[in-house]
């Protein structure tokens, strides 16, 4: 679904992404790494928020390396950024409708979103800023799912979230993967959460992919130990 080939990115004189090459097939691919290794920069580059210095990004057979962000969304990529970035003054319903900006006017929010996160239906008229952190995360994911993406990119969805809502998010991601229709790139520092969902894993260090493999092999491959070094 997504293919990245020899991707490079710089900030000033720092080489942040170093010849990154990997693929994200259908199912869940988890990307793990300590703070500061370039994970969020990678996601912003994949979304066109930061231009790639060199390399190629191909989504569903289409070259998108130089495409603007809105074209990537229109092509079928949903993005849930770190920190959620919902619109606090808009209602829950208005936030969800923002996720349909690339769809024809009058398109309704899919029932699947409310099936995964029932609290959103209950709070449609409340402002996003009045929700708890966990509810805001559910709203951010729901907004990204509203237009029916074929690739969903999630940046640290468990950060600062209470355990009960982490379980809800885990169930939602698993149900999306089980449809066999969506590729999910999950950036996560919470190892157990990542391992429970991963069909495939990538480990990033100093802007490079240093380990990769099947999600079922994460323990045997020593991924937890590699992250703690």
Secondary structure in CASP SS format (residue, H / E / C, confidence):
PFRMAT SS
TARGET T0000
AUTHOR 0000-0000-0000
METHOD secondary structure of the structure
MODEL  1
X C 1.00
X E 1.00
X E 1.00
X E 1.00
X E 1.00
X E 1.00
X E 1.00
X E 1.00
X E 1.00
X E 1.00
X E 1.00
X C 1.00
X C 1.00
X E 1.00
X E 1.00
X E 1.00
X E 1.00
X E 1.00
X E 1.00
X E 1.00
X E 1.00
X E 1.00
X E 1.00
X E 1.00
X C 1.00
X C 1.00
X E 1.00
X E 1.00
X E 1.00
X E 1.00
X E 1.00
X E 1.00
X C 1.00
X C 1.00
X C 1.00
X C 1.00
X C 1.00
X C 1.00
X H 1.00
X H 1.00
X H 1.00
X H 1.00
X H 1.00
X H 1.00
X H 1.00
X H 1.00
X C 1.00
X C 1.00
X C 1.00
X C 1.00
X C 1.00
X C 1.00
X C 1.00
X E 1.00
X E 1.00
X E 1.00
X E 1.00
X E 1.00
X E 1.00
X C 1.00
X C 1.00
X E 1.00
X E 1.00
X C 1.00
X C 1.00
X C 1.00
X C 1.00
X C 1.00
X H 1.00
X H 1.00
X H 1.00
X H 1.00
X H 1.00
X H 1.00
X H 1.00
X C 1.00
X E 1.00
X E 1.00
X E 1.00
X E 1.00
X C 1.00
X C 1.00
X C 1.00
X C 1.00
X C 1.00
X C 1.00
X C 1.00
X C 1.00
X C 1.00
X C 1.00
X E 1.00
X H 1.00
X H 1.00
X H 1.00
X H 1.00
X H 1.00
X H 1.00
X H 1.00
X C 1.00
X C 1.00
X C 1.00
X C 1.00
X C 1.00
X C 1.00
X C 1.00
X C 1.00
X C 1.00
X C 1.00
X C 1.00
X C 1.00
X H 1.00
X H 1.00
X H 1.00
X H 1.00
X H 1.00
X H 1.00
X C 1.00
X H 1.00
X H 1.00
X H 1.00
X H 1.00
X H 1.00
X C 1.00
X C 1.00
X C 1.00
X C 1.00
X E 1.00
X H 1.00
X H 1.00
X H 1.00
X C 1.00
X C 1.00
X H 1.00
X H 1.00
X H 1.00
X H 1.00
X H 1.00
X H 1.00
X H 1.00
X H 1.00
X H 1.00
X H 1.00
X H 1.00
X H 1.00
X H 1.00
X C 1.00
X C 1.00
X C 1.00
X C 1.00
X C 1.00
X E 1.00
X E 1.00
X E 1.00
X E 1.00
X E 1.00
X C 1.00
X C 1.00
X C 1.00
X C 1.00
X C 1.00
X C 1.00
X C 1.00
X H 1.00
X H 1.00
X H 1.00
X H 1.00
X H 1.00
X H 1.00
X H 1.00
X H 1.00
X H 1.00
X H 1.00
X H 1.00
X H 1.00
X H 1.00
X H 1.00
X H 1.00
X H 1.00
X C 1.00
X C 1.00
X C 1.00
X C 1.00
X E 1.00
X E 1.00
X E 1.00
X E 1.00
X E 1.00
X C 1.00
X C 1.00
X C 1.00
X H 1.00
X H 1.00
X H 1.00
X H 1.00
X H 1.00
X H 1.00
X H 1.00
X C 1.00
X C 1.00
X E 1.00
X E 1.00
X E 1.00
X E 1.00
X E 1.00
X E 1.00
X C 1.00
X C 1.00
X E 1.00
X E 1.00
X E 1.00
X E 1.00
X E 1.00
X E 1.00
X E 1.00
X H 1.00
X H 1.00
X H 1.00
X C 1.00
X C 1.00
X C 1.00
X C 1.00
X C 1.00
X H 1.00
X H 1.00
X H 1.00
X H 1.00
X H 1.00
X H 1.00
X C 1.00
END
